[in-house]
Amino acid sequence: MELPDPIHQFEIKEIVPLHLGATNVSFTNSALFMVLAVLIGCGFLLLASSRRRLVPGRWQSSAELTYEFVANTLRSSAGSQGMKFFPLVFSLFLFILMVNLFGMVPYFFTVTSHLIVTAALSILVIGLVVVYGFYKNGLGFFRLFVPHGVPGVILPFVVFIEVLSFVSRPISLSIRLFANILAGHITLKVFAGFIVVLSSLGWFGWIAAVLPLILTVALTALEVLVAVLQAYVFAILTSLYLNDAIHPGH
């Protein structure tokens, strides 16, 4: 018996085929889970805020804790001026968290396992940083690439490194999220496949399958932690990049 294909879980499938000329705009399983993430996220917030009380209930407490967590992250990274971007950072955090957790449910689709999705989110963030940076600071935004106190002799080299670092931000931001989710799900699928294969070998196989079963349970817990952690990492890096647009000379 062969191991199940660990890559098959990432296949994008058309649910509602639709073509506009030569362009394929079909509604896929990836689009379905992105829509579900938005709907469930909005539903969670509406449910939590529908019955506001001085002594919060379970749903209200969860929403308030999430709000304060993201607000404190943004405020500590970008200052009080960064709070104008709170709706964006909060939406990104909640969306990424939802789609990451969806990927932990059997037979669901993991949206962030596709580089095109994480790249689109990263380009949105960096594009906003550049646009707002020039809008607020004008040409002063270029101070971001000229650190204070650098000797003139090595200044061109330092500026080159700073520009290269800035250009690589959308790449690192997208690949970090994509690679962590992809690698974790492949590893989880492989160990789960060992359980299926070994259990087909009779009583000896059942005994041998105990180890991969334990590892699968441990990896599942680890992947849930990674799903939450990657949403947080994306949010805090977004906050730090926005701080560069607000205070390019700092």
C-alpha positions in Angstrom: 0.0 0.0 0.0 1.4 3.4 -1.1 1.5 6.5 1.0 -1.2 9.1 0.3 0.0 11.9 -1.9 0.8 14.8 0.4 0.5 17.4 -2.4 -3.0 16.5 -3.5 -4.5 18.5 -0.6 -3.3 21.7 -2.1 -4.9 21.2 -5.5 -7.2 24.0 -6.6 -10.5 22.7 -7.9 -13.2 24.6 -9.8 -16.6 24.6 -8.1 -18.5 27.0 -10.5 -16.7 27.0 -13.9 -16.8 30.5 -15.4 -14.8 32.0 -18.3 -14.7 35.5 -19.6 -13.2 35.1 -23.0 -9.8 33.5 -22.5 -9.7 34.4 -18.8 -10.7 31.7 -16.3 -12.6 33.4 -13.4 -14.1 30.2 -12.0 -15.2 30.1 -8.4 -12.8 27.6 -6.8 -12.3 25.9 -3.5 -9.7 28.5 -2.6 -12.2 31.3 -3.2 -14.8 29.4 -1.2 -12.7 29.3 1.9 -11.6 32.9 1.5 -15.3 33.9 1.4 -16.1 31.7 4.4 -13.2 33.2 6.3 -14.6 36.7 5.7 -18.2 35.7 6.5 -17.3 33.8 9.7 -15.0 36.6 10.8 -17.7 39.2 10.3 -20.3 36.9 11.9 -18.1 36.5 15.0 -17.7 40.2 15.4 -21.4 40.9 14.8 -22.4 38.2 17.3 -19.9 39.5 19.9 -21.1 43.1 19.6 -24.8 42.5 19.3 -25.4 42.2 23.0 -22.8 44.4 24.6 -22.7 44.3 28.4 -20.7 46.0 31.1 -19.8 42.4 32.3 -18.9 40.8 28.9 -20.0 37.3 28.0 -18.0 34.7 26.3 -18.3 36.0 22.8 -17.8 39.6 23.8 -14.7 38.8 25.8 -13.2 36.9 22.9 -13.8 39.8 20.5 -12.5 42.4 23.0 -9.4 40.3 23.7 -8.7 40.0 20.0 -9.2 43.7 19.5 -6.9 44.6 22.4 -4.3 42.2 21.2 -4.1 43.6 17.7 -4.4 47.2 19.0 -1.6 46.8 21.5 0.6 45.1 18.8 0.0 48.0 16.4 0.4 50.7 19.0 3.7 49.3 20.3 5.1 48.9 16.8 3.9 52.1 15.0 2.8 54.4 17.9 -0.5 56.1 18.3 -0.4 57.5 14.8 -0.4 53.9 13.5 -3.9 53.3 14.9 -5.4 54.9 11.8 -4.3 51.6 10.1 -6.0 49.4 12.7 -8.9 48.3 10.5 -6.4 47.0 7.9 -4.1 45.2 10.4 -7.0 43.7 12.3 -8.7 42.5 9.1 -5.4 40.9 7.9 -4.8 39.2 11.3 -8.4 37.8 11.5 -8.5 36.7 7.9 -5.1 34.9 8.0 -6.0 33.4 11.4 -9.3 32.0 10.0 -7.9 30.5 6.8 -5.0 29.0 8.7 -7.3 27.3 11.2 -9.6 26.2 8.4 -6.6 24.3 7.0 -6.5 22.2 10.2 -10.0 20.8 9.5 -9.9 17.5 7.5 -11.0 17.9 3.9 -10.9 21.7 4.1 -8.6 23.7 1.9 -5.6 25.7 3.2 -5.7 29.0 1.3 -2.3 30.3 2.6 -0.6 27.2 1.3 -0.6 29.0 -2.1 2.1 31.6 -2.7 -0.2 33.7 -5.0 -2.5 34.4 -2.0 0.3 35.3 0.5 2.1 37.4 -2.2 -1.1 39.4 -2.9 -1.5 40.2 0.8 2.2 41.2 1.0 2.0 43.4 -2.0 -1.1 45.1 -0.5 0.9 45.9 2.7 4.1 47.1 1.0 2.1 49.0 -1.6 0.3 50.8 1.1 3.6 51.6 2.9 5.1 53.1 -0.2 2.0 55.1 -1.1 1.3 56.4 2.4 5.1 57.0 3.0 5.3 59.4 0.0 1.9 60.9 0.7 2.8 61.8 4.3 6.5 62.6 3.9 7.1 63.4 0.3 10.7 62.9 -0.8 11.5 62.7 2.9 10.4 59.1 2.7 13.8 58.3 1.2 15.2 59.0 4.7 14.2 55.4 5.4 17.2 54.3 3.3 19.7 56.6 5.0 20.3 55.6 8.6 21.5 58.3 11.0 25.2 58.5 12.0 26.6 56.4 9.1 30.0 57.7 7.9 29.9 59.1 4.4 32.5 56.6 3.2 30.3 53.6 3.6 27.0 55.4 3.1 26.4 54.3 -0.5 27.0 50.7 0.5 24.6 51.0 3.5 21.9 52.7 1.3 22.2 49.8 -1.2 21.7 47.3 1.6 18.7 49.3 2.9 17.1 49.5 -0.5 17.7 45.8 -1.1 16.2 45.0 2.3 13.1 47.0 1.5 12.6 45.5 -1.9 12.9 42.0 -0.4 10.2 42.7 2.2 7.2 41.5 0.1 9.1 38.4 -0.8 10.1 37.4 2.7 6.6 38.4 4.1 4.8 36.2 1.6 7.3 33.2 1.6 7.4 33.1 5.4 3.6 32.5 5.7 3.4 30.3 2.6 6.4 28.0 3.5 5.4 27.5 7.1 1.9 26.5 6.3 2.9 24.3 3.3 5.7 22.5 5.1 3.6 21.8 8.2 0.7 20.4 6.3 2.9 18.2 4.1 4.7 16.8 7.2 1.4 16.2 8.9 0.0 14.4 5.9 3.1 12.2 5.6 2.9 11.0 9.2 -0.8 10.5 9.0 -0.2 8.4 5.9 2.2 6.2 7.8 -0.6 5.3 10.2 -2.8 4.2 7.3 -0.1 2.1 5.7 1.1 0.5 8.9 -2.4 -0.3 10.1 -3.0 -2.4 7.0 -0.2 -4.8 7.9 -2.0 -6.6 10.7 -1.4 -6.7 14.4 2.3 -5.9 14.1 1.4 -2.9 11.9 -1.0 -1.6 14.5 1.7 -1.7 17.2 4.2 0.0 14.8 1.5 2.7 14.0 1.5 3.9 17.6 4.6 6.1 17.1 3.4 7.9 14.0 0.0 8.4 15.7 1.7 10.1 18.6 3.7 12.2 16.3 0.6 13.1 14.2 -1.2 14.3 17.3 1.8 16.3 18.5 2.2 17.8 15.0 -1.5 18.7 14.9 -1.1 20.7 18.1 2.1 22.3 16.7 0.3 23.3 13.5 -2.5 24.9 15.4 0.1 27.0 17.2 1.8 27.8 13.9 -1.5 28.9 12.4 -2.0 31.4 15.2 1.6 32.4 15.3 1.9 33.1 11.6 -1.2 35.4 11.7 0.5 37.3 14.6 3.8 37.5 12.7 2.1 38.9 9.6 0.3 41.5 11.7 3.3 42.6 13.7 5.5 42.8 10.6 2.8 44.9 8.8 2.8 47.2 11.9 6.6 47.6 11.7 6.5 48.3 8.0 3.7 50.9 8.5 5.9 52.5 11.2 8.5 53.1 8.5 6.0 54.9 6.4 4.9 57.1 9.4 8.4 57.7 10.8 10.9 57.1 8.0 13.7 59.0 9.7 13.6 57.0 12.9 
